[in-house]
Amino acid sequence: MDTPLTTIAVVGLGTMGTGIAEVLARAGREVVGIDISEAAARQAVASLEASTARSVARERITEQERRDILARFRTFSDLQAAADAELVIEVVPETYEIKQQVFRELDAVVSPTAILATGTNALSVTRLAAESQRPERVLGLHFFNPAPAMKLVEVVSSVLTAPPAVESVTRLARELGKEPVAVGDRPGFVADGLLFGYLNQAAAMYEANYASREDIDAAMKLGCGLPMGPLALLDLIGIDTARTVLEAMYTASHDRLHAPAPVLGQLSEAGLTGRKAGRGFYTYDAPGGQTVVPDALTPAESAGAVTGRTVSSVGVAGSGTMASGIAEVFAKAGYAVVLAARSQEKADTAKARIAKSLGRSVAKRRLTEEARDETLARITPAGSLDSFADVDLAVEAVAEDLEVKRQLFQTLDKVCKPGAVLATTTSSLPVVAVARVTSRPEDVIGMHFFNPAPAMKLVEVVRTVLTADDVHATVREVCVKVRKHPVDCGDRAGFIVNALLFPYLNNAIKMVEEHYATLDDIDAAMKLGGGYPMGPFELLDVVGLDVSLAIEKVLHSEFRDPGLAPAPLLEHLVAAGCLGRKTGRGFREYARR
């Protein structure tokens, strides 16, 4: 069974098939490209010619190497051309009917030792294998788009797949310079199984008019370091494709998180399938274009019609990492800052932490010594909230405990002058709950910074139903002045980022609980296949499992969706005191410092 894979047929020469063919031809394989459309075949050849010409121009390959690559790629319109292939990879449209027809015809064409691979990311490999005459030779080989650039390849086994076939294609993937991840047969596999649930939630968030498409996308790029926002990514993938994948996932899981958001169906049926159609969530300069152009939903430049209040001094309440980071941000931007803690000693310690942070910036030549000294001079540490009497904006960054925050806001209400804006940095608690304990709920707003505050560009600006328009305008203006990107969202659990991030993290934990994939394979899949800066388990250990569990519980409590219930494994680890990096053990173990 261990056949050398030197001649490989690719059936379906769309974008993905063409990309896979290019990867194979560049790696020295003889590639038989098959498509019933002669236009698609010509386009595939033209694409390879253009790609290799760019490589020659950049001196990555020689002209002779280019000619050799092109000579290894031949195109045909009949499946009979696959007769001598040791491996056939089908990348035809994502329907059982079409794929089953291809497999039936291939059964009559290829040798008994040939491996048949499906490129599906949504359909059952087992079902396709079961209807083949050689089910032990059928598996999934899921490349990611664009195939020449993306490193991840998911190698999908069914219960029928013979191990030698898996070993052969896994070895091939490594020889192609890819990172193969072994997964079982379930819709979406690892990467898309986690990715499409997240994309679906983003579409539902947009459909509910909770936040604009621009703010949802900016929040996930700036708050999570993702290369693209979810709605822009849906446009790139194809909204119809996403809907198909989600339908398959929902059929298998019956998880409401996978039930396609109605807007996906509406856009698909209207032909607004994303970039390829020239319009989806965004509008593009042409079908297949990449440039977003203004449309009726694009925010107007003069959207800020309400004038904000004057802010020249800021009070920051708290002594932890977040409080000191926020104080540093405001002081760097030229604001006079009062940093208040429960004692003068704690406040002095917090200022010392800021001094160390600024010192590191000086050492890295990002800040001059003069600027450091000026910044520190703007910060006044204080042991009492009474020092907030004259501030124009008070920002609390104390413990994420509703009763603690309520007591603090009662004090701010008494201490701060009329007209001062009162802001909470809560990431999971209802802002209106702290607003209601004051005599001026119209002055209260959420101002959710991300950690570390000096480095992270995002601030979620959270309005309650009671927040005054000029208070909202004030905070947005202040965000711009401190060089942060504000995004607007309403007062509900998780706001934008956590509401989309933590269900994704929770689903990753469930995959491990179900023994579907390992921690390492899931982390690798999301980094290599989804462009995430960290895998979900790396991120959970950094955030803290106790913090993650608390946010999961808040989301589950508010939205009452069974799919949001915290994974039992997460609860068990927290109960055992395994909280992540801060305790030396979470999903992984870490060396004690």
N, C-alpha and C positions, 0 to 999 in steps of 0.2 A: 504493500500500500504506500510505502514511503517513496513516492514518485518525485523526481526533481521537477520543479515548476519553471520551465524555461520558455514554454509557449503558452501564452495566456490570452483567452478571448474575453473581451469586454462587450457585453450586449446592452445597447442603449448609449448613444453618444450625445447626451445632453451635457449640461455643465459638469455634473459629477462624473459621468462616464468618461468624458474627455479628460478631466483632471486625473482620474485613475490611470487612464491609458498613458498620459504623459509621465506620471511617476514610474510606471512599469518600463516604458521605453527608455527613459533616462537611466534606469537601473540595469539595462542590458538585456531585458526580456524581449522576446519576439511577441508583438502585440497584434491580435486580430480584432479590429474594431468592427462591430456589426450594428447596423441600424436600418430599419425599413425605409427611412427617409434619406434619400441621396443628399438632400440639402444639409441635413444634420451631419452626415459623414464628411462632406466638403468643409463645413464649418469646423469640425474637429481637427481636420488636417491643417486648415488655416490657423487655428488657434495654436497648434503645436509649432507650426512654422514661425509664427510671431513670437511665441515664448522663447524658443531656442535662439531666434535672432537677437532678442534682448540679452540673452545669456552670453552670446558671442560679443555683443557690443560692450558688455560689462566685464569681459575677459574672464568669465567663469567657465566657459568651455571654448574649445577651438572650433574653427569652421569644419574641420574633418569630423570632429565629434558630433557636431550638429547634423552633418549629412548622415552619419551612422544612426543617430537617433531617429531621424525621419525615415530612414530605410527600414527600421525595425517596426514601423507602424503602417499597417495595411488595413484598408477598410472594405467592407462587403455589405451587401443588403440581405444576405440569406444566412440562416443559422447553420447551414451545411458547412460554412467556412470554419466552424469551430471544431471540426472533426478531429484534428490533430492536437487540440489544446489539452494540456494536463490540468488546467484550472480554467473554469468559466466563471466570470463575475457578472451577474445581471444587475443592471441599474435602470430598469424600465419603470414606467409609471407605477405608483404605489397602490395597486389594486390586486386582489387575489386572482381575479380572472386573467389579467394579462400575465402576471408572473407564473401562474400555473400552466398557462399555454406555452410559455417559453420553456419551462422545465420539462413538460411532456415532449416537446419537440427535441430538446437537448438529449433526453433519454435515448432517443432513436438515432442520435448523431455521434455522440462522443464515446470514447472508449470506456470499458467497465471500470478502469482505474482512475478516471478523471474525477476531479473534485468540482462540485457545483456550489457556488457561493451566491447568496442573495445579498444585495446591498440595502435591504429594507431597514428602516429604523422604527417601523410601526406595526408591521404585520408579523404573524407567528411563523417563526422558522420551522417549528415542529409541524405545523399544518402543511407548509410547502414541502417539507421532507417526506411526510407520510404519503403524499400522493405521487412521489417519485419512485421509479423502479430501483433506485439505489439510495434509500434514505440514510444509510450510514455514511454516504459521501457528500451529504448536503449539510451546509452550515451557513452562518451569517458572517459577512465580512463588511463591517460598517465603517467606511471612511467618513471623514468630515470635510466640509466645504470651506475654502478651496483645498482640494486634495493635495496639490503640490506643497502647500504651506503648512497644513495642519498635521501635527505629529501623531495624534491619536488614531488607533484602529481598534475597534471592538471586535473581538473574535467570539462569535456566538455559537454555543453548542446547544443542540436539542438533546433529548433523552435518547435519540436514535443515532447521534453522531459518533463515528468511530474515533478514538483518540489519535491514531496516526494522521488522520485528515486534519485535525486541529493542530497537531504538531507541525505539519507541513506548512500550513498557511501562517502559523505564528512565526515560524522561522523566516518565511518569505517577508512578512511584515518588518521584521528586524533588518533583513537585508535591504529593504527599501528605505531604511533610515527612519522607520516609524516606531512608535511605542505601542505594542499590542497589549490589550487588557482582555483577560478571559472573563466572559460573562455568560449567564444562562439566558434562556429564551423567555423574555417578558417584554411587553410593549415599551419602547423607548430605551430599553437596556439600561445602562447606568447614566450616561451623560444626558441623553435626551429625556430619560425618565425623570431626572431631576430638573432639567432645564425647562421642559415644556409646562410642567406644573407652575413654575415661577412665572413664565411668560403668560400663562392663562390668567393667573391672579392679577398681573399687571393690566391685562386687557379688561378684566372685570372692574378693576379700580378706576380705569379711565372711563369705562361705560357708566359707572355710577356717578360720574362727574365729581369725584372726590378730589382729583388733582388734574392739572392739564397734562397733555402728552409731553410737553417740553419739561415740565417739572418732574414728572415720573422718571423720564429718561435721565435728566441731570442728576436727580437724587441717587439713582443706582450707579451712575458712573462715578460721581464724586464721593458718595458715601461708602461704596464697596470697591472702588477701583476697577470696575468692569470696563472693558473696551467699548461696549455699546450699551445704550439703554434698551430696555425690553421691547418697547414699541418699535423702535428703529430696527431692532433685530428681527422682530416678526415681519416687518416689511422686507427685510433682506432674505429671510428664509422662504417667505411666501405665506400669506395668511391662509390660503387654501390648504397648503401643505401642513401648516400647524394645526389646522382644524382636523385634518385627517389623522394625524398622529394622536391628538387628544381624544378623538372618538375611539380609536383603538385602545388607548390607555384606560379610558373610562369603562369600556366594555369589559376589560379584564379586571379592573380594580373596584369599580362602582364607588370610587372616592369622588366626592363632590368637587374636590380641588382639580380633578381632571375633566369634569364636565365642561365642554367648550363654552366659553363666554358667548352669549348670544351675538355680541358685536362681531365676533369672528365669522359666524355664519352669515350675518347681514352683509359684511364687506365682501365675503367670498361670492355670494349670490349676485352681488351688484357688479362683480368683475373687478373690484378694487382690491387686488390681491397683493399689493406691495410694489416694490421697485419694478418688477418685471412688467407690471401694468401701468407704471407711471404714477400710481396713486394707491395708497393704503391708509395707514394712520397718518402719514404725511403725503405731501404732493411733491413729485420729482420733475426735473426739467424735461424728461422724455421717458417713454417706456424703456426699462432697462437702465435708466440713468441713476446716478449716485447723488446728484446735487439736489438738496431740498430747496424748494422754492416757496415763497409765501402763498398762503391760501386764506380762506375765510376764518380759519381757526388760529392763525398766527397772531400772537399777542402784539398789539399796537405799541409803537415806541412811546406814545404818550399815555400809556396805561396808568401811570401814577398820577392821576388827576388830583388826589387828596394830598395836601401838604402836611408833612409830619411835624412833630414838636421838636423844639431845639434841644439837642443833647450835647453837653460839654463835659459832664462828669458822670462817672459810672460807679455803682457799687456792686461788688461781687461778694456774695455770701457763701462761705465754705472754705475749707483748708486742704482739700484733697487735690489729686492730680487734675481733675477737670476744672475746679475753681481756679487753681493757679494758672492753668493753661488759658482759660478765658481772660483772666486779669492781664496776662502777658499780651494777648491779642489786642485788647483795648488800649493798653499802654503804648504798644508799638505804633498804634494808629494815631497817637497824639492825645488820647483822652486822659483826663485826671481820674485815677482809679483809687477807690477805697476798698481794700481787701479785708473783709471782716470775718473773724472766726469766733469760736466759743471762748477763746482766751487770747490774750496778747501773745503768749508764747506760740500758740498754734498759728496765728497770723504771721508772726515773724518767720516761723519755719516755712510757711507757704511762700513768703517773699524770697527766702533763701533758695527755695527750689526754682523760682523764676530766674534768680541770678545765675544759677548753674546752667539752666537752659540757654539763657542769653550768652553765657560764657562759651558754651559749645558752638553757638552760631558764630561767635567771634573767631574761635579756633578754626572753623571751617571757612572763614572769610566771607560769610554771608552777612555779617553785621560788623560795623566798625565799633571800636571801643567807646567812641564818643556817643554813638547811637545807643549802645548798651547802657551807658551811664544816664543818658537822658530818659530812657525808658524806665529804668529803676527809680529814678527821681520822681516819676509821675505816680508811683504806687505808694499809697499810705496804708500800712497794716494797722488793723484795729481789733480790739478784743470785744467789741460790742456792736450790735446793729444800730445803736444810737448814732453812730458815725455816718449813717446814711441820710441824715436830716436834710442835706442840701443836694443830694444826687438827683440827676434827671432821669436816670435809668438804673433800676436795681435788678440784678440778675442772680437768682439763687442756684447754687450747684451743690446742694447738700444731699444726704442719703436719700435713696429712692424708696421713701416710705411716706405714704400719704399723710399720716398723722403728723409726722415731723414737718412736712412741707406746709400743712395747714397752720400749725403753730407759728412757723416762721412768717407766713403771709399775714397772719393776724398782727404780728409785731411790725412787719413792714407797713401795714396799713396805718398803724399808729405813728410810726417814726417818719416815714417819707412825706415830703411836702405835697400839697395838692398838685395834680398834673404830672407827677412822676410816673413813668411807665414801670410796671412791675412784671418781670419775666421769670418763668420757670424753665429750667433745662431738662425737665423730665423726659424720659424716653419711652415711658409706658403708662404713666398715670394720667387720668383725665384732668386737663388744665382747668376746666370749669369747676372742678371740685375744690381747687385752691382759690379760684376767683371768688367763689360764693362766700368764703369766710371773711372777705374784705367788704368795706362799705363802698368800694369803687370797682366792681367787677369789670366795668368797661375799660379800665386801665390795665387789665391783666392779659397776658399773652404768653404763648409758648415760644421759646427760642432754643431749639434743640441743637446744640453743638455736638460735634463728633470728636472722639478721642484718637490721637492727641490734638487738642484744639488749635495749637499754633500751626500744625501741618495740614489738617483736614479743611477743605474749602467749603464744605456744605454746612448750611444751617437750615433746618426745617422750621418755618415760621407757622405757628399753630394758632389759628383764630378759634375762639369759642363763639357761640351764638350771641354773646354779650360784648365781645371786644369791639371797641370803637374804631371807626375807619382811620382816624388820624394816628391811633396807637399802632395799627397794622402798618401804616405808611412810615411811621417813625422807625420801626424795627427793620423794615426793608431798607430804608435809607442808611441806617447804622451798619447793617450787614455789608452793604456796598463800600462804605467808608473804611471798614476793617478788612476789606478785600476777601470777603466771603461771598458765596453764591447762595442767595435765599431762594427757597422753594416754598410755595404756599400749600398748606393742607389743613383739613378740618380736624376737630378735636375727637379723634377716635383712636382706639388702641393701635400702637405700632406706627402711627403716622404713615409715611411712605416706606422708608427703608426697612424698618423692622417688620412691618406687616408683610413685606415681600421676601425678606431675607430668612426669617426664622421658620416659616413653613418649609422652605427649601432645606434648611439645615435639619429640621425634624424628619423629613422624608429620607434624608441620607442616613440618619440613625436607624430608621426602620429597615432600610436595605441591609444593614449589618445585622440587625436583630433577626432578619429572615434568612441570614446566611447566603444572601444573593451575591454579595461581593465583599471583598476585604476593605479595611480602612484605606490601605495604600492604593488599591486599584480605584476606589471611588475618588480619592484625592487627586490621583494622577488623571483620571478621566475628566474631572471638572477643570483642572488647570490646562490640560492639553487640548481638550475638546471644546471647552466653553470659554477659554481665555480668562479664567478666574485667577487673581493673583495668589490666592491661597485655596487649598482644598477645604471642604466643609469641616473635616475633623481637625485640621490645623487651626481653622478659624474658631471653632467651638472651644478649643483648649486655650486660645489666646483671649477670647472674650470672657471665659469663665463659665463652667457648666451650671453653676448656681444662678448666675445672671441670665444665662440662656433659658434655663428652666422657668425662672420668674416671668420672663417675657412670653414664653410659650403659654404659660398658665393664663396670663392676662389676655392674650389673643383668643385662646379657647373660651375663656369666660365671656368675652364680649361678643364674639361672632357665633358661638354655640355650634360650630361645625365639628363633627366627630373627627374629621381628618386633621384638625388642628390639635387634638389631644396630645400632650407631651408623650414622646416615646418612652415606654417603661424603662429601657436601658438608661436613658438620661436621668430619670428619677432614681434609679438604683445607684448610679455612680455618685450623684449628689449626696444621697443618704450615706454613702460610704466615705464621704469626705474627699472624693477624687474630683477636684474642681477645675483641673487644667494645669496650666503652667505655674500658676501661683502656689499650688500645693505640691508640685513636682510630679503629679500624676492626674491624668484625665482619661481621654481615649488612648493616649500614649503616655509613656513614662519619660521624665526629663531629669537631667543631672541637677543635683542640688548645687546652688551657688554658695 
